[in-house]
Every structure is written in structure tokens, then in C-alpha cells.
Amino acid sequence: MDVMEGARKAEESGRHIIHMEVGQPGTGAPKGAARALSKALETDALGYTVALGLPALRRRIARMYGDWYNVDLNPDRVIITPGSSGGFLLAFTALFDSGDRVGVGAPGYPSYRQTIRALGLVPVNLPTAPENRLQPVPADLAGLDLAGLMVASPANPTGTMLDRAAMSALIDATHGMGASFISDEIYHGIEYEAKAVTALELTDEVYVINSFSKYFSMTGWRVGWMVVPEDQVRVVERIAQNMFICASHASQFVALAAMDCDDELQDNLAVYAANRALMLEGLPRAGFTNIAPPDGAFYVYADVSDLTKDSRAFAAEILDKAGVAVTPGLDFDPVRGATTLRFSYARATADIKEGLKRLAKFMAERKSD
């Protein structure tokens, strides 16, 4: 947020900033979905829905699991949420009691830790290793007293994924401890060389959280979903009713229509794939050489320990001198984040090309100083 505010101020002063800090698509909701909502507004009051969400949307999501993963999913297990953030709140509240310890891989999405802490739980950082592509492995859980484990694949900030064997091993290790397994799958659909594995391919005894924000390009609409075991549906329904009443009816309507806008969504994916190729070539050429090539999402996470010991100051320098906004790693990894940066390539390809050009010029000038 600080980086975004710095970029905003720079733009306000008249500078042109390339945004590689923003973790959201540069595109809006699919046009076909927006047109469908426009028609609905003429005839539908769009009041409250039931707490679990529109039945038609829940059925459509269940059908998607069959299409994407060959998983036969009971739509009764699908719960519509106010974004994935609403799913995290529901999952942590339903599964854990005050004081419970929940494992979170580091680097990882910072809101996991903050939401866990806000609910009176204890986040336990699991420092992940480069040789494991910065994903947790069963050995990371050894000796820990955990009530649950939170994983993400593809992950933010790294874009790396767990394959079927790695996901299965983590689920087995977590359940072997008597702990709950939560899988954040918000970046599914944005993959490049292999399809992401959903935890639901392996077991029904997990909580899976997803959203329309990333692949479906609907960040501001704040609508997502979660899939829970059948015996947990009623528990989550009661909590959702009290916390949110329901997700936005209009957003649910758009989400339902967006699921049939395949051509536009695949066009977006093609842009991310082109941008990824540019980043994997351009970042090392500029001098950011220690990166883990992302399997999915739209981020590159770089170890910049050879360049700085203060990623916050380094990001500020890049913004000031190059006009490129990037994210320091401190939020993602409180221990090692002072020597990492996250680069997002979710924007237009022209912006990515210009950003890489500016980064190369900045690094060359910095090296010559």
C-alpha cells in the first residue's frame, strides 16, 4: 500500500509510472458479464441472496471443477464469499479456536498472517527453501504444534506451484498431525506450462478458497467462493449469515456470466504468458538474476541480496529514479524480505516492455556510479 501511495503521488506530480507493484489484472470484468448485469438492473432489485450464495452460481462453479479438474463436486459444498478475504475469515473462524497455531509459508500473502492474528490465533511462519521453489514441504512441519496449515498454489509472491505429489504429501502430513488443511487457489486458471492441482483432486477433507478476482479479472467486485467438507457447510453458513449476510448480489450475477466468457479470459491469459516471457528474459538482463521462474499467477519474486539489504529503500529508489513501482518483500517474509522484491506483470504488454527498459537503464546507471 505504501508503494502504491508513493506511485500515486508521483503520478499526481505529472510523472508517468510503470506499475509492477499491483497484484491485480489490468483488465476489468469480462465485457459480456458487464452487459448481462446492465440488463439485469432493469428488471431485478438485486436484494439479499441466501448466505450460501446464488444456487445457479454454486452449480456453475461445481461444474467448472468437473471441466477443469475432472472432480465431481456436490454444489451444496460451494459457498459464495465476499472475495477470497471473506473465505479466509470464514475458514479461520470455523476451523480454529483462540490461541490455535496456524502454519503459513514464508514468503506468503501477508493478509494470511494479519487475519489469523486479528482473530486471536497465532500465525507460525514456515521459512521455505529455494530448492523447494519457496513452497512448504512436510519437513517444515516437523516438531510444530499446529492446528492448521495454509498453502497457496500458485503462490503470491512467487508464482510457484505444488504438483500433485507435493500437494498430496503436505495434505497427508497436515492430517497426520490432526491439523486442518486450507488451500488458497485464487490464481488457478493463470498457469503456463502445467495445470494447477486443486486439493479437491486428492481429498474432500480440506477447505479450498478461490475468487473471481484474478483469472476472471473481477478484483473490485469482491466475490469469491470456498469449498468445504459436507459436514462443515452448516457451520460456515451460520457464520457467513452473521458476518456478511451474503456476498454482493450484483457481483454474484456478474461472476455467473463471467464464467462463460472463455474467449476474453483466454485472451487475458495470453497477455500474461507474453509478459512472463518478457520478464524472464528482461529481468536477468537488467541485473535481477536470482529468480524462481513462476509456474502461474503474474509475479516474479527476486532475491536481491547481492544488490541491497534494504528492499524498502531499494524499491523507493527504483520508483524515484526509474519511475517503476515494485514491491519490497518485507510484507511477504518478515525475516528475509529485506533482500527480496516482487515484480508484477499483470498490466499491458507495452507497460511491461517499457518497465523492463527503465529497469535496465536504472541498473546500468547504478552500477556505473
C-alpha positions as CSV (number, residue, x, y, z in Angstrom):
1,M,0.0,0.0,0.0
2,D,2.9,2.4,0.7
3,V,4.4,1.7,-2.7
4,M,1.0,2.3,-4.4
5,E,0.6,5.6,-2.5
6,G,4.1,6.7,-3.5
7,A,3.3,5.8,-7.1
8,R,0.1,7.8,-6.9
9,K,1.8,10.9,-5.6
10,A,4.4,10.6,-8.3
11,E,1.7,10.4,-11.0
12,E,-0.1,13.3,-9.3
13,S,3.0,15.4,-9.8
14,G,3.0,14.6,-13.5
15,R,5.3,11.6,-13.8
16,H,4.5,8.5,-15.8
17,I,4.9,5.5,-13.6
18,I,5.0,1.8,-14.7
19,H,3.1,-0.3,-12.2
20,M,4.8,-3.6,-11.4
21,E,3.6,-3.4,-7.8
22,V,-0.1,-4.1,-8.2
23,G,-1.4,-7.6,-7.7
24,Q,-4.4,-7.3,-9.9
25,P,-5.2,-7.6,-13.6
26,G,-5.0,-4.5,-15.7
27,T,-8.3,-5.6,-17.4
28,G,-11.8,-5.3,-16.0
29,A,-14.6,-7.8,-15.7
30,P,-15.4,-9.6,-19.0
31,K,-17.5,-7.3,-21.2
32,G,-20.1,-10.0,-21.7
33,A,-20.6,-10.2,-17.9
34,A,-20.9,-6.4,-17.6
35,R,-23.6,-6.4,-20.3
36,A,-25.5,-9.1,-18.6
37,L,-25.6,-7.1,-15.4
38,S,-26.7,-4.0,-17.2
39,K,-29.8,-5.9,-18.5
40,A,-30.5,-7.4,-15.1
41,L,-30.5,-4.0,-13.4
42,E,-33.5,-3.0,-15.5
43,T,-35.7,-5.7,-14.1
44,D,-34.1,-7.1,-10.8
45,A,-33.9,-5.3,-7.5
46,L,-30.8,-7.4,-6.7
47,G,-31.5,-7.6,-2.9
48,Y,-30.1,-10.1,-0.4
49,T,-29.3,-13.6,-1.6
50,V,-29.2,-16.6,0.8
51,A,-26.0,-16.7,2.8
52,L,-24.5,-19.6,0.8
53,G,-24.9,-17.6,-2.4
54,L,-26.9,-17.9,-5.7
55,P,-27.7,-21.5,-6.3
56,A,-27.1,-21.1,-10.0
57,L,-23.6,-19.7,-9.3
58,R,-22.8,-22.6,-6.9
59,R,-23.9,-25.1,-9.5
60,R,-21.8,-23.4,-12.2
61,I,-18.7,-23.4,-10.0
62,A,-19.2,-27.1,-9.3
63,R,-19.5,-27.8,-13.0
64,M,-16.2,-25.9,-13.5
65,Y,-14.4,-28.4,-11.2
66,G,-15.6,-31.2,-13.5
67,D,-14.4,-29.3,-16.6
68,W,-11.0,-28.2,-15.2
69,Y,-10.0,-31.0,-12.9
70,N,-12.4,-33.9,-13.6
71,V,-13.7,-33.6,-10.0
72,D,-17.3,-34.5,-9.3
73,L,-18.2,-31.8,-6.8
74,N,-21.5,-31.5,-5.0
75,P,-22.6,-27.8,-5.4
76,D,-24.0,-27.9,-1.9
77,R,-20.4,-27.7,-0.7
78,V,-19.8,-24.5,-2.6
79,I,-20.2,-21.3,-0.6
80,I,-20.0,-17.8,-2.2
81,T,-18.0,-15.3,-0.2
82,P,-17.1,-11.6,-0.3
83,G,-13.9,-12.2,-2.1
84,S,-11.3,-14.7,-1.0
85,S,-10.7,-12.5,2.0
86,G,-14.2,-13.4,3.2
87,G,-13.3,-17.0,2.7
88,F,-10.2,-16.7,4.9
89,L,-12.3,-15.2,7.7
90,L,-14.9,-18.0,7.4
91,A,-12.3,-20.7,7.3
92,F,-10.2,-19.5,10.2
93,T,-13.3,-18.8,12.3
94,A,-14.9,-22.2,11.5
95,L,-11.8,-24.3,12.0
96,F,-9.9,-22.7,14.9
97,D,-10.3,-21.5,18.4
98,S,-8.5,-18.6,20.1
99,G,-4.8,-19.4,20.6
100,D,-4.6,-22.0,17.9
101,R,-1.4,-22.0,15.8
102,V,-1.7,-21.9,12.0
103,G,1.3,-22.5,9.8
104,V,1.9,-20.2,6.8
105,G,4.7,-20.5,4.3
106,A,7.1,-17.6,4.1
107,P,7.3,-15.8,1.7
108,G,3.5,-15.7,1.5
109,Y,0.5,-13.4,1.2
110,P,0.7,-11.1,4.2
111,S,-3.0,-10.9,4.9
112,Y,-3.0,-14.6,6.0
113,R,-0.8,-13.7,9.0
114,Q,-2.7,-10.5,9.8
115,T,-6.2,-12.1,9.6
116,I,-5.0,-15.0,11.7
117,R,-3.6,-12.6,14.3
118,A,-6.7,-10.4,14.3
119,L,-8.9,-13.5,15.1
120,G,-6.9,-14.2,18.2
121,L,-4.9,-17.1,16.5
122,V,-1.2,-17.4,16.2
123,P,0.5,-17.4,12.7
124,V,3.5,-19.6,12.5
125,N,5.9,-18.6,9.7
126,L,7.4,-21.6,7.9
127,P,10.6,-20.4,6.1
128,T,10.5,-22.1,2.7
129,A,13.6,-23.0,0.8
130,P,14.7,-22.1,-2.8
131,E,15.3,-25.8,-3.6
132,N,11.6,-26.4,-2.8
133,R,10.6,-23.5,-5.1
134,L,9.7,-21.5,-2.0
135,Q,6.8,-23.8,-1.2
136,P,6.3,-25.6,2.2
137,V,7.2,-29.3,2.4
138,P,6.3,-31.9,5.1
139,A,9.8,-31.5,6.8
140,D,8.9,-27.8,7.5
141,L,6.1,-29.0,9.8
142,A,8.3,-31.3,11.9
143,G,8.1,-30.6,15.7
144,L,5.5,-27.9,15.3
145,D,2.2,-27.9,17.2
146,L,-0.2,-26.7,14.5
147,A,-4.0,-26.7,14.3
148,G,-3.9,-25.9,10.6
149,L,-1.8,-25.2,7.5
150,M,-2.5,-22.6,4.9
151,V,-0.9,-23.1,1.5
152,A,-1.2,-21.3,-1.9
153,S,-0.6,-22.7,-5.3
154,P,0.1,-20.8,-7.5
155,A,1.5,-18.6,-4.7
156,N,1.8,-14.9,-4.1
157,P,4.5,-13.5,-4.3
158,T,6.4,-16.3,-6.1
159,G,4.0,-17.7,-8.7
160,T,5.3,-21.2,-7.9
161,M,3.0,-24.2,-7.7
162,L,2.7,-27.5,-5.8
163,D,2.5,-30.5,-8.1
164,R,0.2,-33.4,-7.3
165,A,2.8,-35.4,-5.3
166,A,3.9,-32.3,-3.3
167,M,0.3,-31.3,-2.5
168,S,-0.6,-34.9,-1.5
169,A,2.4,-35.1,0.8
170,L,1.5,-31.8,2.5
171,I,-2.1,-32.9,3.0
172,D,-1.0,-36.2,4.4
173,A,1.5,-34.6,6.8
174,T,-1.0,-32.0,8.0
175,H,-3.8,-34.5,8.6
176,G,-1.3,-36.8,10.3
177,M,-0.8,-34.1,12.9
178,G,-4.6,-33.8,13.4
179,A,-4.5,-30.4,11.7
180,S,-6.7,-28.8,9.1
181,F,-5.6,-28.1,5.6
182,I,-6.6,-24.9,3.8
183,S,-5.7,-24.4,0.1
184,D,-5.7,-20.9,-1.4
185,E,-6.3,-21.4,-5.2
186,I,-7.1,-17.9,-6.1
187,Y,-4.6,-17.9,-9.1
188,H,-6.0,-21.1,-10.6
189,G,-6.6,-20.5,-14.3
190,I,-3.5,-18.4,-14.6
191,E,-0.9,-21.2,-15.4
192,Y,1.6,-21.6,-18.2
193,E,3.3,-24.9,-18.6
194,A,1.1,-27.2,-16.4
195,K,-2.4,-27.1,-14.9
196,A,-2.6,-26.2,-11.2
197,V,-3.6,-29.1,-8.9
198,T,-6.7,-28.5,-6.7
199,A,-6.6,-30.1,-3.3
200,L,-10.1,-31.4,-4.1
201,E,-8.4,-33.9,-6.6
202,L,-6.9,-35.6,-3.6
203,T,-9.4,-35.4,-0.7
204,D,-12.7,-33.9,0.3
205,E,-11.4,-33.2,3.8
206,V,-10.0,-29.8,3.0
207,Y,-11.1,-26.2,2.8
208,V,-10.5,-24.7,-0.7
209,I,-10.7,-20.9,-1.2
210,N,-10.9,-19.2,-4.6
211,S,-12.0,-15.9,-6.1
212,F,-13.2,-14.2,-9.2
213,S,-10.5,-11.6,-8.8
214,K,-7.6,-12.9,-10.8
215,Y,-8.4,-15.2,-13.7
216,F,-11.9,-13.7,-14.1
217,S,-10.5,-10.2,-13.7
218,M,-13.0,-9.0,-11.1
219,T,-10.9,-7.6,-8.2
220,G,-13.2,-4.7,-7.3
221,W,-16.4,-6.8,-7.4
222,R,-15.3,-8.6,-4.2
223,V,-16.8,-12.0,-4.9
224,G,-15.2,-15.4,-4.3
225,W,-16.0,-18.9,-3.2
226,M,-15.0,-21.7,-0.9
227,V,-15.5,-25.5,-0.9
228,V,-15.8,-27.2,2.4
229,P,-16.5,-30.8,3.6
230,E,-20.2,-31.6,3.6
231,D,-20.4,-31.7,7.4
232,Q,-18.9,-28.1,7.6
233,V,-21.5,-26.4,5.3
234,R,-24.0,-25.6,8.0
235,V,-21.3,-24.3,10.3
236,V,-19.9,-21.9,7.7
237,E,-23.4,-20.9,6.6
238,R,-24.2,-19.7,10.1
239,I,-21.0,-17.7,10.4
240,A,-21.4,-16.2,7.0
241,Q,-25.0,-15.2,7.7
242,N,-23.9,-13.3,10.8
243,M,-20.7,-11.8,9.4
244,F,-21.8,-10.8,5.9
245,I,-25.5,-11.7,5.3
246,C,-24.3,-12.5,1.7
247,A,-21.9,-11.6,-1.0
248,S,-23.0,-8.8,-3.2
249,H,-25.9,-9.9,-5.4
250,A,-24.8,-7.8,-8.4
251,S,-21.2,-9.3,-8.1
252,Q,-22.6,-12.8,-8.0
253,F,-24.6,-12.1,-11.1
254,V,-21.6,-10.8,-12.9
255,A,-19.5,-13.8,-11.7
256,L,-22.0,-16.2,-13.1
257,A,-21.9,-14.6,-16.5
258,A,-18.1,-14.2,-16.5
259,M,-17.7,-18.0,-16.3
260,D,-19.0,-18.2,-19.8
261,C,-16.7,-15.5,-21.3
262,D,-14.0,-18.0,-22.2
263,D,-12.6,-16.2,-25.2
264,E,-12.0,-12.9,-23.4
265,L,-10.4,-14.7,-20.4
266,Q,-8.1,-16.7,-22.6
267,D,-7.1,-13.6,-24.4
268,N,-6.1,-12.1,-21.0
269,L,-4.1,-15.3,-20.2
270,A,-2.2,-14.9,-23.5
271,V,-1.1,-11.4,-22.4
272,Y,0.1,-12.8,-19.1
273,A,2.1,-15.5,-20.9
274,A,3.7,-13.0,-23.2
275,N,4.5,-10.7,-20.3
276,R,6.0,-13.6,-18.4
277,A,8.3,-14.4,-21.2
278,L,9.4,-10.8,-21.4
279,M,10.1,-10.7,-17.6
280,L,12.1,-14.0,-17.6
281,E,14.3,-12.6,-20.3
282,G,14.4,-8.9,-19.3
283,L,14.9,-9.1,-15.5
284,P,18.1,-11.1,-15.6
285,R,19.4,-9.0,-18.5
286,A,18.8,-5.9,-16.3
287,G,20.6,-7.5,-13.4
288,F,18.0,-9.3,-11.3
289,T,19.4,-12.7,-11.8
290,N,18.3,-14.7,-8.8
291,I,14.6,-15.5,-9.6
292,A,12.4,-18.6,-9.5
293,P,10.5,-18.8,-12.8
294,P,6.8,-18.6,-12.0
295,D,4.5,-21.6,-12.8
296,G,1.4,-19.4,-12.5
297,A,-0.1,-16.1,-11.3
298,F,1.6,-13.0,-12.6
299,Y,4.6,-12.3,-10.3
300,V,8.3,-12.8,-10.3
301,Y,10.0,-12.9,-6.9
302,A,13.6,-11.9,-6.9
303,D,16.4,-12.4,-4.4
304,V,18.3,-9.0,-4.5
305,S,20.6,-9.7,-1.6
306,D,23.5,-9.0,-3.9
307,L,22.1,-5.6,-4.6
308,T,20.7,-4.4,-1.2
309,K,20.0,-5.2,2.4
310,D,17.0,-2.9,2.5
311,S,14.3,-3.8,-0.1
312,R,12.1,-0.9,1.1
313,A,14.7,1.7,0.4
314,F,15.7,-0.1,-2.9
315,A,12.0,-0.1,-4.1
316,A,11.8,3.6,-3.2
317,E,15.0,4.3,-5.2
318,I,13.6,2.4,-8.2
319,L,10.4,4.3,-8.1
320,D,12.2,7.7,-7.8
321,K,14.9,7.1,-10.4
322,A,13.3,4.7,-12.8
323,G,9.7,5.5,-12.5
324,V,8.8,1.8,-11.9
325,A,6.8,0.8,-8.9
326,V,7.9,-2.6,-7.4
327,T,7.0,-4.3,-4.1
328,P,9.6,-4.9,-1.4
329,G,9.5,-8.4,0.1
330,L,9.1,-7.3,3.8
331,D,5.3,-8.0,3.9
332,F,5.7,-11.4,2.3
333,D,8.6,-12.6,4.5
334,P,9.2,-10.6,7.8
335,V,12.6,-12.3,8.2
336,R,14.2,-12.5,4.7
337,G,12.1,-9.9,2.9
338,A,14.6,-7.1,3.3
339,T,16.6,-8.7,0.5
340,T,13.7,-9.5,-1.9
341,L,11.4,-7.8,-4.4
342,R,8.2,-8.8,-6.1
343,F,7.6,-7.7,-9.8
344,S,4.0,-8.0,-11.1
345,Y,3.4,-8.4,-14.8
346,A,-0.3,-8.2,-14.8
347,R,-0.5,-5.0,-16.9
348,A,-0.5,-4.4,-20.6
349,T,2.5,-5.8,-22.6
350,A,3.5,-2.3,-23.6
351,D,3.9,-1.3,-20.0
352,I,6.0,-4.4,-19.2
353,K,8.3,-3.6,-22.1
354,E,8.7,0.0,-21.0
355,G,9.2,-1.1,-17.4
356,L,12.0,-3.5,-18.3
357,K,13.7,-0.9,-20.4
358,R,13.6,1.6,-17.5
359,L,14.9,-1.1,-15.0
360,A,17.8,-2.0,-17.3
361,K,18.8,1.7,-17.7
362,F,18.4,2.3,-13.9
363,M,20.6,-0.8,-13.0
364,A,23.3,0.2,-15.6
365,E,23.5,3.7,-14.2
366,R,23.5,2.4,-10.6
367,K,26.4,0.0,-11.4
368,S,28.4,2.8,-13.0
369,D,28.0,5.2,-10.0
